Amino acid sequence: MASSPPVRLNIGGRKFCTTLDTLTLRDPNSMLAAMFGGHHTVCKDGKGYVFIDRDGKHFRHILNWLRDGVAPIPKLSDLERSELLQEAEYYQLLVSFFHGSIVWYQLCIHVQ
């Protein structure tokens, strides 16, 4: 069985490595799936990492959710939840990331 090719990411200066499948399969309607599915031109930095001009602080949570379908939302502070919500919205993962979860309700309360 062939494995998915690796993808090196530079999210606001923080480096991440993952696979093409991780970025495209869990939510095919996300911005990441569009970027890495060939619908967008990607910008690479001088070392060949795909550069995304976002704060990389919470991207590990986004990436782990794409890998496993689990995010540590209850363990985050109110500020961190709000920041993660913004990142999920940017990557167009908001519905899939929080859908059907009591966490979605809690996030809405904290953000409003």
Buried (B, 14 or more C-beta within 10 A) or exposed (E): EEEEEEBBBBBEEEEBEBBBBBBBEBBEEBBBBBBBEEEEEEEEEEEEBBBBEBBBBBBEBBBBBBBEEEBEBEEBEEEBBEBBBBBBBBBBBBBBBBEEEEBBEBBEEEEE
